[in-house]
Amino acid sequence: MAKTIGIFDSGVGGLTILSSIVNEMSDSAEYHYVADSLHAPYGSKSIEALLERSRRITEFLISKGSELIVVACNTATTQVISALRAEFKIPFVGIEPAVKPAAQLSVSKRIGVIATANTLKSNLFKQTLKTYASECKTFTRMGEGLVEAIETGELASIELNDLVRDHVAYFNSNKIDVLVLGCTHYSFLSLLFEKYLDQSTSLVTPNEAVARRVQSVIGTLDSQAGSVSSIYVYSTSEKLGSLKKLIAAENLEVDQVLHTQI
C-alpha cells in the first residue's frame, strides 16, 4: 500500500509545494491536497480562526488516510503548527520563509522578504531572522493583493503584472541581492518577479527544502511504498476553474478535483 501524504494551504499556493514533493519523492505515494480557497487569505486571520480551520482540515486529511501532513502555508506554520503537533499524533512538516539560504547566498548582506502580514509579524519569523540573518540588513514587505489575484488563476493579467512590478520596485530601490518569496502562492509568479528584479538579484523559495524534508520523514514510516502515485485535490470553494488552471500550470497529473465542505 502506498504511503499517504496530506497537504493543505489557504488556497492554491501549496500546489507549488505539492509539485516539488511529487518531483522529489523516490517512492510512490497517494496525495490528498486541500485548497481552503473559500477562507483565503489566511494572512490576516486571527490565530483562533487559523487553528479552527487547520484543525478541521487536518481531521479531514487524516480521514483520507494521511500518515504525514504538510502545512503548505507560511502563515499557518508560524501561527498554529505547534498546536497541531500537540493535538494530533502524526508528523507535520511546516514551511517558513527561506531566510537561512537567502542569508547564505547574499553577497551584499542586504536581503528582502515578501510575505503575508501574519508571517512577518510572527515570533517564529522574527526568531528566524535573529538566528540566520543577524548579519544582514533585511527589508520586508507585505505582499498586499497578491494572494487574492493568484486565487483567480489569471496569472497573465495586466493588473497582476503591475502589482508585482510595484512590489519589486521597493526591493530594487533598497538594492537587495536576494529576495525571499515568503508565501507559497508567490511561487506561481517566480518568472514575473524575475522579470522586474534587478539582474543581480536572486530569488529563493523553501519548496525544495520542504520536499526533501517530506522525503526524509516519509521514509521513516512503516507502510510500504506502492507502485502507483495518485493525487486528489479538494477545494472548499465551489469555483474550481481557477484551481484547474493552476494545476495545469504546475503540470500536475491529478486524478480528481473535487469540491468539499470542511
Buried (B, 14 or more C-beta within 10 A) or exposed (E): EBBBBBBBBBBBBBBBBBBBBBEBBEBBBBBBBBBBBBBBBBBEBEBEBBBBBBBBBBEBBBEBBBBBBBBBBBBBBBBBBEBBBEEBEBBBBBBBBBBBBBBEBBEEBBBBBBBBBBBBBBEBBEEBBEEBBEEBBBBBBBBBBBBBBBBBBEBEEEEBBEBBBEBBEBBBEBBBBBBBBBBBBBBBBBEBBBEBBEEEBBBBBBBBBBBEBBBEBBEEBEBEBBEEBBBBBBBBBEEBEBBBBBBEBBEBEBEEBEBBEB
